[in-house]
């Protein structure tokens, strides 16, 4: 399975408190028909902390079933408990996912050795490709380039999703094994990561503009970096507005305004403030998305 290009960190639609399978399948189909290169169910954008184990399995299973092998499915399976992360990874494999995405354990703030052992245990326990996810702004722990490169030597550890720190990304790209993938996890820096040899992006903005997000990658891969960069620049306002409140609140609200799902969240997430919601509507109208 080729894990390259722009892969959407999908929202999870809810209806009256329950998983909205119909809207999810429609969203996935629209994504695939729009040229997206992969799907990520139950990352942060999918409100993964607020679903049960049973829901987690069902949501990943539906994603795999709807994708039907047309694009890879990398299931969010992260936890700050290694045992829980193992359980979620086993579920992802059983559901038919092509890989699992694991955020660095949050709140308990492990050392670099703890991070190494966490990922090593998962990779050696379940025969499924593992992607690391380094997002210090959410977890209060930063996995160093040295730890990432150490993990890159382990079978089943396929790559990393990186955010914010370009110096760290460059260090990983410089020393990584050829088969180890580096994905942007921060939409505004996607083309910068591509320019340095990155293998794609796990994207939030592609929830609402999958065709444009995938086109930027496709242009870049064809060697047309200038047009890729120009198209990326046109998305600046959209990148900003989709993070004006905590992700996934703005992007799910945007999809609701576009008629793709309900405006329903699981606490402690809640609806956008009125002022920000009006600004979001204005920006979406500017992009002709509503």
C-alpha positions in Angstrom: 0.0 0.0 0.0 1.4 3.4 -1.0 1.1 6.0 1.8 1.9 9.1 -0.3 0.1 12.3 -1.1 -2.7 14.1 0.8 -4.6 12.1 3.2 -7.7 13.5 5.0 -8.0 13.4 8.8 -11.7 12.8 8.6 -14.3 14.3 10.9 -16.7 11.9 12.6 -20.3 12.9 11.9 -22.8 12.4 14.8 -26.6 12.4 14.7 -28.6 12.6 18.0 -25.5 11.4 19.9 -24.7 8.4 17.7 -22.3 7.8 14.9 -23.9 9.0 11.6 -22.8 6.2 9.3 -24.7 7.5 6.2 -23.1 10.9 6.3 -19.7 9.3 7.0 -20.0 7.1 3.9 -21.1 10.0 1.8 -18.2 12.1 3.0 -15.7 9.4 2.3 -17.1 8.8 -1.2 -16.9 12.5 -2.0 -13.3 12.6 -0.7 -12.3 9.7 -3.0 -14.1 11.0 -6.0 -12.3 14.3 -5.4 -8.9 12.7 -5.8 -7.7 12.4 -2.2 -4.9 10.0 -1.7 -5.8 8.4 1.7 -8.1 8.6 4.7 -7.5 8.9 8.4 -10.5 7.9 10.5 -10.4 8.8 14.2 -7.4 11.1 14.4 -7.8 14.3 16.5 -10.1 15.7 13.8 -12.3 12.6 14.2 -12.9 13.4 18.0 -11.2 10.1 18.8 -10.9 10.8 22.6 -14.7 10.8 22.8 -15.7 7.5 21.2 -16.0 4.1 22.8 -13.9 1.1 21.8 -17.1 -0.3 20.1 -17.6 2.9 18.2 -14.0 3.1 17.3 -14.1 -0.4 15.7 -17.3 0.4 13.9 -16.1 3.8 12.5 -12.8 2.3 11.2 -14.7 -0.7 9.7 -17.1 1.6 7.9 -14.2 3.7 6.5 -12.4 0.6 5.3 -15.6 -0.8 3.8 -16.4 2.4 1.9 -12.9 2.9 0.7 -12.9 -0.6 -0.8 -9.1 -0.5 -1.3 -9.2 2.5 -3.6 -7.1 4.5 -1.1 -5.2 3.5 2.0 -6.9 3.8 5.4 -4.6 4.8 8.3 -6.6 4.4 11.5 -6.1 6.7 14.5 -5.2 4.4 17.4 -3.2 6.6 19.8 -3.5 6.6 23.6 -1.4 7.7 26.5 -1.7 4.2 27.8 0.4 1.7 25.8 -2.0 -1.1 26.6 -5.0 0.9 25.3 -3.0 1.8 22.2 -2.3 -1.8 21.6 -6.0 -2.7 21.9 -6.9 0.1 19.4 -4.2 -1.1 17.0 -5.4 -4.7 17.2 -8.9 -3.4 16.5 -7.7 -1.4 13.5 -6.0 -4.5 12.1 -9.2 -6.5 12.6 -11.2 -3.8 10.9 -9.0 -4.0 7.8 -7.0 -0.7 8.2 -3.8 -0.5 6.2 -1.9 1.2 9.0 -2.3 2.9 12.4 -1.5 6.4 13.5 -0.2 6.9 17.0 0.1 10.2 18.7 2.8 10.6 21.3 1.3 9.8 24.8 -0.2 12.9 26.2 -0.6 14.2 29.8 1.8 11.6 31.4 4.8 13.2 29.5 7.1 10.2 28.9 10.8 10.6 28.5 12.4 10.0 25.1 13.2 6.4 26.3 9.5 6.0 27.3 8.4 7.2 23.9 10.8 4.8 22.2 9.6 1.8 24.3 5.9 2.8 23.8 6.2 2.7 20.0 8.5 -0.3 19.9 6.0 -2.3 22.0 3.2 -1.5 19.6 5.2 -2.1 16.4 6.5 -5.5 17.7 3.1 -6.6 19.1 0.8 -6.0 16.1 1.6 -6.8 12.5 0.4 -3.5 11.1 2.4 -0.5 9.8 2.7 2.2 12.4 2.9 6.0 11.9 4.2 8.2 14.6 2.5 11.5 15.3 4.4 14.3 16.9 2.2 17.2 18.0 3.7 19.0 21.1 1.0 21.7 21.1 -1.5 19.0 22.1 0.5 16.5 24.1 3.1 18.6 26.0 5.8 16.2 24.9 8.2 16.6 21.9 9.7 13.5 20.3 13.2 14.5 19.2 14.5 13.8 15.7 17.0 11.4 17.3 14.2 9.3 18.9 12.2 9.3 15.6 15.3 8.1 13.7 15.9 5.4 16.3 12.3 4.2 15.8 12.6 4.4 12.0 14.9 1.3 12.3 12.1 -0.8 13.7 10.1 -3.1 11.4 6.5 -2.0 11.0 7.3 1.7 11.9 6.5 3.2 8.5 6.8 6.9 9.0 5.9 10.0 11.0 3.4 12.8 10.9 5.2 16.0 12.0 4.0 19.5 13.0 5.5 22.9 13.5 9.2 22.4 13.8 10.8 22.6 10.3 14.3 22.1 11.7 13.3 18.8 13.3 11.6 17.7 10.0 14.7 18.5 8.0 16.9 16.5 10.5 14.6 13.5 10.1 14.5 13.8 6.3 18.3 14.0 6.1 19.0 10.9 8.1 15.9 8.7 7.6 16.0 5.2 6.0 14.7 5.4 2.4 11.5 3.5 3.3 10.6 5.8 6.2 7.9 8.3 5.3 7.6 11.9 6.5 4.2 13.5 6.3 3.2 17.1 7.1 0.7 17.4 9.9 0.2 21.2 9.6 -1.6 22.4 6.5 0.1 25.8 6.1 3.5 24.1 5.9 2.5 21.3 3.4 4.4 22.6 0.4 7.5 23.5 2.5 7.6 19.8 3.6 7.1 18.6 0.0 9.9 20.8 -1.1 12.3 19.2 1.3 11.4 15.7 0.2 8.4 14.9 2.4 6.0 12.2 1.2 2.7 14.0 1.6 0.4 15.4 4.3 -2.3 14.4 6.8 -4.6 17.2 6.3 -7.5 19.0 8.0 -8.3 21.5 5.3 -8.8 18.6 2.7 -12.0 17.8 4.6 -13.5 20.8 2.8 -11.4 21.1 -0.3 -10.1 17.6 -1.2 -9.7 18.3 -4.9 -7.6 21.4 -4.3 -5.5 19.9 -1.6 -4.7 16.8 -3.7 -4.0 19.0 -6.8 -1.3 20.8 -4.9 0.5 17.5 -4.2 0.0 16.3 -7.8 1.4 19.5 -9.3 4.4 19.3 -6.9 5.0 15.7 -7.9 5.0 16.6 -11.6 7.7 19.2 -10.9 5.4 22.2 -11.1 6.5 23.7 -7.8 5.6 27.2 -8.7 2.0 26.5 -9.4 1.8 24.2 -6.4 3.1 27.0 -4.2 0.8 29.6 -5.8 -2.3 27.4 -5.2 -1.1 26.7 -1.6 -0.9 30.5 -1.0 -4.5 31.0 -2.1 -5.6 28.8 0.9 -4.1 31.1 3.5 -7.4 32.5 4.7 -8.9 29.0 4.8 -6.0 27.6 6.9 -6.4 30.4 9.4 -10.2 30.2 9.8 -10.2 26.5 10.2 -8.1 26.9 13.3 -9.7 30.0 14.8 -11.1 27.6 17.5 -9.9 24.2 18.5 -9.8 21.6 15.7 -12.2 20.0 14.7 -14.8 22.6 15.7 -14.4 24.9 12.7 -13.9 22.2 10.1 -16.9 20.3 11.2 -19.0 23.5 11.3 -17.7 24.2 7.7 -18.9 20.8 6.6 -22.2 21.4 8.2 -22.6 24.7 6.3 -21.6 22.8 3.1 -24.4 20.3 3.8 -22.1 17.3 4.5 -22.9 16.6 8.1 -24.7 17.9 11.3 -23.2 20.5 13.5 -22.9 18.0 16.4 -19.9 17.5 18.7 -19.2 15.4 21.7 -18.4 17.3 24.9 -16.1 18.8 26.0 -16.1 20.1 22.4 -19.1 22.4 21.5 -20.4 24.6 18.8 -18.4 27.7 17.6 -19.0 31.1 19.1 -21.4 33.2 17.0 -18.8 35.8 16.0 -16.3 33.1 14.7 -19.1 31.2 13.0 -20.1 34.3 11.0 -16.5 34.8 10.0 -16.2 31.2 9.0 -19.4 31.6 6.8 -17.9 34.7 5.2 -14.6 32.9 4.3 -16.4 29.8 3.0 -18.5 32.1 0.7 -15.3 33.8 -0.5 -14.0 30.3 -1.5 -17.4 29.5 -3.1 -17.8 26.5 -0.8 -21.3 27.6 0.3 
